[in-house]
């Protein structure tokens, strides 16, 4: 004890220890698992210290002097910057000896060493007005140059995202000066932002890394000659130099970030010639990213960064604008975002503001080869991380020797395909998970513009076509065919119309097609759904021409939904054969004419109309040698049918009809003339065993018409005979130099002929029932 008088504390200050009548010794103050967080003005973490442990001893003198000595350890340091997070794998340890003058309210750091990972940093300076709400610091930190066994924590994690198995070293130096008011507060980030305005002291930081070297088990060669020069202050972070080399790869970057605590604005100059496999080796394994080949890039990237802390996984760079060129040389990529592997990609990509200029970009995507030229505007809309980025506009020329759309755009219902989306239209512009494959329909929903096709072999929906030429217009999930022609099924096909993929589980189509010289066997072997109308597949062979307009929905395997399918058109052929069709077999059995089981068709015209699951036939005409057939009626997809058929048959194919005809019709139809017989039939029931019957009403009507035709022919014959005889009579009457006897004889003959003519005319024009 040195006295008993106590002096009141000054306003706004802690009680002055000088008034204490005693000396006080604090042997140990222990704080475990502390946490310190500095927030930016938006309430987001800027600097976070976790696992803080403080061991402190102190001695307070009656004169107001306090000596403090101890150690602070910090397990985890995180500094959130636009370029990534600093401090991975770095722990801090501060050994300090401090002196506090209570009268002056001044803390002096007489000796302190900050161990930042492997870098020892000397800390000197003082903090005034400690007992106030806003202490004022004047501190200097200086360390190195020192050899560092792990340099990764001093670099943004975006540069080297994968640290497992990575070793690094280099020479590091650091100088930092902190001057100004400190504002320690308590509360949430939002409360701190409101009370302190994100106040941090004035500071400058200069960090220099040289002779850096990084090794990784996946890297074919270590990253060497790593150089970094960084300067930071409260408003700006500037990387005046970052360079590295690995094998044949080299990288040089300069960058400036302004207003990084509020609304950062970034300018990056990138000059790189890199082996892409080196970049892939540095990615986290869960990214499943594999890269190969080379990329040569000269880029300047500038713009605003939406999330300065990098804390949010959706932190985007949608306002960044790259300008420059990227030349790819044999590039390869395997990633969940691609349906198949990308190989051998080479070409030049020029970035102009928000537009890509693609020049002779060619490579292999799975089984397909591609060569692209053209432009893509607002290309960031295609990024899986794009949020409300709008729609990308394309204008491309696509050349390919082989393009397999089944592999590149598998149907939603196909095994291994991308997950279905209930409404792709509503997904356009929404944020998509960068780690998942982008469904093809979702990609289409973000595209508009033109693609000119020059494809030598095209596989689409299991069909193989050749020499595909034409223009495809894309409109946010709708594919418009603007006059596309190709070779398929042994002939030519031209199409125009639209396919709507905005509902990928049931795409809608409305197209017009013209098929010329198509091999019927190939067409019906492929189009199993269409074959249910008419059931011609496997029976009809040869070339056919089809003009058709059709619409409807596809199912999730891109097959026809027959309940919604409708079509109108016409099929014709001039060189085909049909063998063993169920209708033929039914006619063979009914007429006992096996020759009808195989017909060489010389002409076939068949208009058709498909609605509500049935095909309506009206005006069908078929010719096969001496056989002619016409038909009207319908047939449904379940095989039910109702057809009215007229067969014009030669006599040798209609002999068995005698037993099926009423007796009064036999002499009319089989009159010994040798003419073909017209046989009207009704076909009903269901395929493959339809029922055939004679149409007796049509038979009788046909017999009546045949009798009238025969009568008209007889009348015409008799009339001609009378006219011939009348002509002979007139010639005789006009004859010259005849004697009286001959004249009398001639007159007698004339009277006889005249009577005969009258009788013939009387019989000819007599009314008959």
ChimeraX attribute file (.defattr): number of C-alpha atoms within 10 A of each C-alpha:
attribute: neighborCount
match mode: 1-to-1
recipient: residues
	/A:1	8
	/A:2	9
	/A:3	10
	/A:4	10
	/A:5	8
	/A:6	13
	/A:7	12
	/A:8	9
	/A:9	12
	/A:10	10
	/A:11	8
	/A:12	10
	/A:13	15
	/A:14	15
	/A:15	18
	/A:16	21
	/A:17	23
	/A:18	20
	/A:19	19
	/A:20	21
	/A:21	16
	/A:22	16
	/A:23	17
	/A:24	14
	/A:25	13
	/A:26	11
	/A:27	10
	/A:28	13
	/A:29	11
	/A:30	11
	/A:31	12
	/A:32	11
	/A:33	12
	/A:34	13
	/A:35	13
	/A:36	14
	/A:37	18
	/A:38	22
	/A:39	24
	/A:40	24
	/A:41	21
	/A:42	18
	/A:43	17
	/A:44	25
	/A:45	20
	/A:46	22
	/A:47	19
	/A:48	16
	/A:49	19
	/A:50	17
	/A:51	16
	/A:52	19
	/A:53	18
	/A:54	19
	/A:55	16
	/A:56	18
	/A:57	16
	/A:58	18
	/A:59	16
	/A:60	22
	/A:61	19
	/A:62	19
	/A:63	17
	/A:64	19
	/A:65	20
	/A:66	21
	/A:67	17
	/A:68	17
	/A:69	17
	/A:70	18
	/A:71	17
	/A:72	17
	/A:73	22
	/A:74	21
	/A:75	15
	/A:76	17
	/A:77	23
	/A:78	19
	/A:79	18
	/A:80	22
	/A:81	21
	/A:82	24
	/A:83	20
	/A:84	18
	/A:85	23
	/A:86	20
	/A:87	23
	/A:88	18
	/A:89	16
	/A:90	21
	/A:91	19
	/A:92	20
	/A:93	19
	/A:94	20
	/A:95	17
	/A:96	20
	/A:97	19
	/A:98	18
	/A:99	20
	/A:100	21
	/A:101	21
	/A:102	23
	/A:103	17
	/A:104	13
	/A:105	19
	/A:106	20
	/A:107	23
	/A:108	18
	/A:109	18
	/A:110	13
	/A:111	15
	/A:112	20
	/A:113	19
	/A:114	21
	/A:115	18
	/A:116	19
	/A:117	18
	/A:118	16
	/A:119	24
	/A:120	22
	/A:121	22
	/A:122	20
	/A:123	22
	/A:124	19
	/A:125	18
	/A:126	20
	/A:127	20
	/A:128	20
	/A:129	18
	/A:130	21
	/A:131	15
	/A:132	14
	/A:133	14
	/A:134	15
	/A:135	18
	/A:136	20
	/A:137	22
	/A:138	18
	/A:139	18
	/A:140	19
	/A:141	19
	/A:142	21
	/A:143	20
	/A:144	17
	/A:145	16
	/A:146	16
	/A:147	18
	/A:148	20
	/A:149	16
	/A:150	21
	/A:151	26
	/A:152	25
	/A:153	20
	/A:154	19
	/A:155	17
	/A:156	19
	/A:157	17
	/A:158	14
	/A:159	14
	/A:160	18
	/A:161	15
	/A:162	16
	/A:163	17
	/A:164	11
	/A:165	9
	/A:166	16
	/A:167	16
	/A:168	18
	/A:169	20
	/A:170	22
	/A:171	21
	/A:172	23
	/A:173	20
	/A:174	21
	/A:175	17
	/A:176	19
	/A:177	20
	/A:178	20
	/A:179	18
	/A:180	17
	/A:181	19
	/A:182	18
	/A:183	20
	/A:184	15
	/A:185	16
	/A:186	11
	/A:187	9
	/A:188	13
	/A:189	20
	/A:190	16
	/A:191	15
	/A:192	23
	/A:193	20
	/A:194	13
	/A:195	15
	/A:196	15
	/A:197	16
	/A:198	22
	/A:199	18
	/A:200	18
	/A:201	18
	/A:202	16
	/A:203	17
	/A:204	18
	/A:205	18
	/A:206	18
	/A:207	19
	/A:208	19
	/A:209	26
	/A:210	20
	/A:211	15
	/A:212	24
	/A:213	22
	/A:214	22
	/A:215	17
	/A:216	19
	/A:217	13
	/A:218	14
	/A:219	18
	/A:220	13
	/A:221	16
	/A:222	18
	/A:223	20
	/A:224	21
	/A:225	19
	/A:226	22
	/A:227	20
	/A:228	23
	/A:229	17
	/A:230	19
	/A:231	18
	/A:232	18
	/A:233	19
	/A:234	16
	/A:235	15
	/A:236	18
	/A:237	24
	/A:238	19
	/A:239	20
	/A:240	13
	/A:241	15
	/A:242	20
	/A:243	19
	/A:244	20
	/A:245	20
	/A:246	21
	/A:247	14
	/A:248	10
	/A:249	18
	/A:250	18
	/A:251	17
	/A:252	18
	/A:253	18
	/A:254	19
	/A:255	20
	/A:256	20
	/A:257	26
	/A:258	19
	/A:259	16
	/A:260	26
	/A:261	24
	/A:262	18
	/A:263	17
	/A:264	22
	/A:265	20
	/A:266	25
	/A:267	19
	/A:268	18
	/A:269	18
	/A:270	17
	/A:271	18
	/A:272	21
	/A:273	19
	/A:274	21
	/A:275	21
	/A:276	21
	/A:277	20
	/A:278	24
	/A:279	17
	/A:280	20
	/A:281	20
	/A:282	21
	/A:283	18
	/A:284	14
	/A:285	12
	/A:286	7
	/A:287	13
	/A:288	13
	/A:289	19
	/A:290	18
	/A:291	20
	/A:292	22
	/A:293	19
	/A:294	23
	/A:295	20
	/A:296	19
	/A:297	20
	/A:298	18
	/A:299	20
	/A:300	19
	/A:301	17
	/A:302	21
	/A:303	17
	/A:304	21
	/A:305	23
	/A:306	19
	/A:307	21
	/A:308	29
	/A:309	25
	/A:310	21
	/A:311	16
	/A:312	10
	/A:313	8
	/A:314	16
	/A:315	15
	/A:316	17
	/A:317	19
	/A:318	18
	/A:319	15
	/A:320	19
	/A:321	20
	/A:322	22
	/A:323	19
	/A:324	18
	/A:325	18
	/A:326	19
	/A:327	20
	/A:328	22
	/A:329	21
	/A:330	18
	/A:331	22
	/A:332	22
	/A:333	20
	/A:334	16
	/A:335	17
	/A:336	15
	/A:337	18
	/A:338	17
	/A:339	21
	/A:340	17
	/A:341	16
	/A:342	22
	/A:343	22
	/A:344	18
	/A:345	23
	/A:346	22
	/A:347	21
	/A:348	20
	/A:349	21
	/A:350	20
	/A:351	22
	/A:352	14
	/A:353	15
	/A:354	16
	/A:355	20
	/A:356	22
	/A:357	18
	/A:358	21
	/A:359	17
	/A:360	18
	/A:361	19
	/A:362	24
	/A:363	22
	/A:364	21
	/A:365	22
	/A:366	16
	/A:367	15
	/A:368	21
	/A:369	20
	/A:370	18
	/A:371	21
	/A:372	19
	/A:373	21
	/A:374	19
	/A:375	21
	/A:376	21
	/A:377	21
	/A:378	18
	/A:379	21
	/A:380	23
	/A:381	24
	/A:382	22
	/A:383	19
	/A:384	20
	/A:385	22
	/A:386	22
	/A:387	17
	/A:388	13
	/A:389	19
	/A:390	18
	/A:391	23
	/A:392	22
	/A:393	21
	/A:394	21
	/A:395	18
	/A:396	21
	/A:397	18
	/A:398	19
	/A:399	20
	/A:400	22
	/A:401	15
	/A:402	20
	/A:403	24
	/A:404	22
	/A:405	16
	/A:406	15
	/A:407	18
	/A:408	18
	/A:409	16
	/A:410	23
	/A:411	26
	/A:412	22
	/A:413	16
	/A:414	13
	/A:415	10
	/A:416	10
	/A:417	17
	/A:418	20
	/A:419	16
	/A:420	18
	/A:421	17
	/A:422	13
	/A:423	15
	/A:424	23
	/A:425	19
	/A:426	12
	/A:427	18
	/A:428	27
	/A:429	21
	/A:430	17
	/A:431	16
	/A:432	19
	/A:433	14
	/A:434	15
	/A:435	15
	/A:436	15
	/A:437	17
	/A:438	20
	/A:439	23
	/A:440	23
	/A:441	30
	/A:442	28
	/A:443	20
	/A:444	23
	/A:445	26
	/A:446	26
	/A:447	26
	/A:448	21
	/A:449	19
	/A:450	20
	/A:451	19
	/A:452	20
	/A:453	19
	/A:454	20
	/A:455	21
	/A:456	17
	/A:457	20
	/A:458	25
	/A:459	16
	/A:460	16
	/A:461	17
	/A:462	12
	/A:463	14
	/A:464	15
	/A:465	23
	/A:466	21
	/A:467	19
	/A:468	20
	/A:469	18
	/A:470	19
	/A:471	21
	/A:472	21
	/A:473	19
	/A:474	24
	/A:475	18
	/A:476	24
	/A:477	25
	/A:478	22
	/A:479	21
	/A:480	21
	/A:481	20
	/A:482	16
	/A:483	15
	/A:484	19
	/A:485	23
	/A:486	21
	/A:487	21
	/A:488	24
	/A:489	23
	/A:490	17
	/A:491	19
	/A:492	18
	/A:493	22
	/A:494	20
	/A:495	19
	/A:496	20
	/A:497	19
	/A:498	20
	/A:499	21
	/A:500	21
	/A:501	24
	/A:502	25
	/A:503	19
	/A:504	27
	/A:505	22
	/A:506	21
	/A:507	22
	/A:508	22
	/A:509	21
	/A:510	18
	/A:511	17
	/A:512	20
	/A:513	19
	/A:514	17
	/A:515	22
	/A:516	22
	/A:517	20
	/A:518	22
	/A:519	20
	/A:520	25
	/A:521	19
	/A:522	16
	/A:523	20
	/A:524	21
	/A:525	15
	/A:526	16
	/A:527	14
	/A:528	14
	/A:529	15
	/A:530	18
	/A:531	16
	/A:532	20
	/A:533	20
	/A:534	18
	/A:535	21
	/A:536	20
	/A:537	22
	/A:538	16
	/A:539	16
	/A:540	21
	/A:541	22
	/A:542	18
	/A:543	20
	/A:544	23
	/A:545	21
	/A:546	20
	/A:547	17
	/A:548	19
	/A:549	19
	/A:550	17
	/A:551	19
	/A:552	19
	/A:553	22
	/A:554	22
	/A:555	17
	/A:556	19
	/A:557	16
	/A:558	19
	/A:559	16
	/A:560	22
	/A:561	17
	/A:562	20
	/A:563	13
	/A:564	14
	/A:565	21
	/A:566	19
	/A:567	17
	/A:568	17
	/A:569	17
	/A:570	17
	/A:571	17
	/A:572	21
	/A:573	22
	/A:574	19
	/A:575	16
	/A:576	20
	/A:577	18
	/A:578	20
	/A:579	17
	/A:580	17
	/A:581	20
	/A:582	18
	/A:583	19
	/A:584	19
	/A:585	21
	/A:586	20
	/A:587	21
	/A:588	18
	/A:589	14
	/A:590	16
	/A:591	17
	/A:592	16
	/A:593	17
	/A:594	13
	/A:595	11
	/A:596	23
	/A:597	18
	/A:598	17
	/A:599	18
	/A:600	18
	/A:601	21
	/A:602	14
	/A:603	16
	/A:604	20
	/A:605	19
	/A:606	19
	/A:607	19
	/A:608	20
	/A:609	18
	/A:610	20
	/A:611	16
	/A:612	12
	/A:613	18
	/A:614	23
	/A:615	22
	/A:616	20
	/A:617	20
	/A:618	17
	/A:619	12
	/A:620	19
	/A:621	17
	/A:622	20
	/A:623	18
	/A:624	20
	/A:625	13
	/A:626	11
	/A:627	19
	/A:628	19
	/A:629	18
	/A:630	19
	/A:631	20
	/A:632	18
	/A:633	18
	/A:634	21
	/A:635	24
	/A:636	20
	/A:637	20
	/A:638	12
	/A:639	17
	/A:640	16
	/A:641	21
	/A:642	18
	/A:643	19
	/A:644	18
	/A:645	20
	/A:646	20
	/A:647	17
	/A:648	20
	/A:649	20
	/A:650	17
	/A:651	17
	/A:652	12
	/A:653	20
	/A:654	18
	/A:655	15
	/A:656	14
	/A:657	19
	/A:658	14
	/A:659	9
	/A:660	12
	/A:661	15
	/A:662	12
	/A:663	10
	/A:664	10
	/A:665	16
	/A:666	15
	/A:667	11
	/A:668	17
	/A:669	24
	/A:670	17
	/A:671	10
	/A:672	9
	/A:673	8
	/A:674	10
	/A:675	13
	/A:676	19
	/A:677	20
	/A:678	21
	/A:679	20
	/A:680	21
	/A:681	20
	/A:682	17
	/A:683	20
	/A:684	19
	/A:685	15
	/A:686	16
	/A:687	19
	/A:688	14
	/A:689	14
	/A:690	18
	/A:691	17
	/A:692	19
	/A:693	13
	/A:694	19
	/A:695	17
	/A:696	15
	/A:697	10
	/A:698	15
	/A:699	19
	/A:700	17
	/A:701	12
	/A:702	19
	/A:703	19
	/A:704	15
	/A:705	13
	/A:706	15
	/A:707	14
	/A:708	12
	/A:709	12
	/A:710	13
	/A:711	13
	/A:712	11
	/A:713	12
	/A:714	13
	/A:715	15
	/A:716	12
	/A:717	13
	/A:718	15
	/A:719	15
	/A:720	12
	/A:721	14
	/A:722	19
	/A:723	14
	/A:724	11
	/A:725	15
	/A:726	17
	/A:727	12
	/A:728	12
	/A:729	17
	/A:730	11
	/A:731	10
	/A:732	15
	/A:733	14
	/A:734	7
	/A:735	10
	/A:736	7
	/A:737	7
	/A:738	10
	/A:739	9
	/A:740	9
	/A:741	9
	/A:742	11
	/A:743	15
	/A:744	12
	/A:745	11
	/A:746	17
	/A:747	14
	/A:748	12
	/A:749	15
	/A:750	17
	/A:751	12
	/A:752	12
	/A:753	17
	/A:754	15
	/A:755	12
	/A:756	15
	/A:757	17
	/A:758	13
	/A:759	12
	/A:760	16
	/A:761	15
	/A:762	11
	/A:763	12
	/A:764	17
	/A:765	10
	/A:766	8
	/A:767	7
	/A:768	6
	/A:769	2
